Amino acid sequence: MPDKTNEIRYVSTRGTAPVLGFEDVMLTGLARDGGLYVPETWPRLASSDIAALSGLSYADVATRIMAPFVGSDIPEDEFHEIAVDAYATFSHSAIAPLAQLAPNQWLLELFHGPTLAFKDVAMQLLARLMDRALTRRGVRATIVGATSGDTGGAAIEAFAGREAIEIFILHPHERVSDVQRRQMTTCDAPNVHNIAIEGTFDDCQALLKAMFNDLERRDRLALAGVNSINWARIMAQTVYYFTSAVALGGPGRSISFCVPTGNFGDIFAGYVASRMGLPVERLVIATNSNDILARTLQTGRYEPKDVVVTSSPSMDIQVSSNFERLIFEAAGRDADRVCTLMNALGQEGAFALADGELGSMRALFAAESVSEADVEDTIRTIAGETGYVCDPHTAIGVAAARRVARQDEPMVTLATAHPAKFPDAVAAATGSTPEVPERLQQRLGAEERFTVIANDYDAVTAFIESRARAVEEPAT
Ligand SMILES: *Cc1c(COP(=O)(O)O)cnc(C)c1O
């Protein structure tokens, strides 16, 4: 019997959901008490362990960084095989290469996966881990997700053709970009179902939330969530903080990261890396005009406002789900305190952090919000100065990094999407349309498949029920 005494366990930020191991947390997504799962304690790497990552392949580093979070649920050699397979879908041999913009200014390119946005890094791994877990248990699951753009494409690409899973992605009809829609709807795998909701992204999210709160249906269909609150996605994103820091002299040198932020998943992965022992100087939250996180860091008051549509749609978010994980940490892991704040958010539409909580956040995090004019100006300026063309999300990171940069501070900005995904914004800034990589071009010409459904809970669930295969067939 393996010794389970030091086994990793996960607790909910709201304190009452069952304590679970890695695979159960991955398959559950949102905790049953409405909270988010976090490890009971943060695994720590010695400085010598971090130094020893130098020169390893991305999949090797991924295995070492994630092993303590996975525990005995998956043997390490098997996990390594899965990581190798997941990252073989990337078109760059480094998986997440660095590019230099200026002295101490770096870009970490996270867009070399199949859908050209950073979501592939976690999703390619998550799909394989979920499929393995379900197959071993001899069960199926039904994934339902809502997307305003990149998540849906990355999820469909990763889960297409996986035996144990049926996947349904809701997107707002005629409200996603042409490229984003085609990336989802041109997939011809029989387990993929695109639903175009006659409504907004918020309507899609509300439908999704209602399904997950419908516990009888949730259990019967074995609903699984793959949105950015899924712990396994955060875990997979910690890896590139290590690879990039080590490439730039870590752990002997402390590195700052600037992260284009929406749901706070990607930047929370940077926080996790720092808790694991990686020397991180600062984490800079870069937002577009939807600046709730920048306002919160400045004033301590978390107050969602109406979503503004910008040229960086994947960051057009006001309720930043993963921020709850940071609140839990800043509140000394006091789940009652998290419940109090989340109740205030539900009832009064806002909450205020205590001075100590805000202080502990400010010790590591800074925040900047970048206007639409600054985004365009940054894309143009960087292209003019260096020849490097970045997408609007990445440009927000670069603009924020340049504003806050201190002398001699190595700053890595996460480049979260390929410019070809956002051709109009790039063309408006630079005067020329970015070249579309071969693999995207081929895909975009394929036939589209999707079903338009009214913004109606019964209509959507009837569609899903009729196609989900998780329901046990009676034995004959
Ligand atoms: C999802 C996404 C983001 C925001 O990431 P979060 O983890 O939600 O903060 C930024 N840029 C791009 C291109 C994305 O797809």
The ligand as a MOL file (V3000), in Angstrom:
LIG
                    3D

  0  0  0     0  0            999 V3000
M  V30 BEGIN CTAB
M  V30 COUNTS 15 15 0 0 0
M  V30 BEGIN ATOM
M  V30 1 C -8.0730 33.7290 -21.1800 0
M  V30 2 C -7.1470 34.7510 -21.7140 0
M  V30 3 C -6.5810 35.7490 -20.8940 0
M  V30 4 C -6.9160 35.8890 -19.4310 0
M  V30 5 O -6.5090 34.8080 -18.6530 0
M  V30 6 P -7.0990 34.5900 -17.1750 0
M  V30 7 O -6.5180 33.3140 -16.7090 0
M  V30 8 O -8.5950 34.5370 -17.3480 0
M  V30 9 O -6.6900 35.7570 -16.3580 0
M  V30 10 C -5.6750 36.6220 -21.4680 0
M  V30 11 N -5.3590 36.5600 -22.7730 0
M  V30 12 C -5.8990 35.6330 -23.5980 0
M  V30 13 C -5.5360 35.6510 -25.0410 0
M  V30 14 C -6.7970 34.6910 -23.1060 0
M  V30 15 O -7.3360 33.7740 -23.9270 0
M  V30 END ATOM
M  V30 BEGIN BOND
M  V30 1 1 1 2
M  V30 2 1 2 3
M  V30 3 2 2 14
M  V30 4 1 3 4
M  V30 5 2 3 10
M  V30 6 1 4 5
M  V30 7 1 5 6
M  V30 8 2 6 7
M  V30 9 1 6 8
M  V30 10 1 6 9
M  V30 11 1 10 11
M  V30 12 2 11 12
M  V30 13 1 12 13
M  V30 14 1 12 14
M  V30 15 1 14 15
M  V30 END BOND
M  V30 END CTAB
M  END
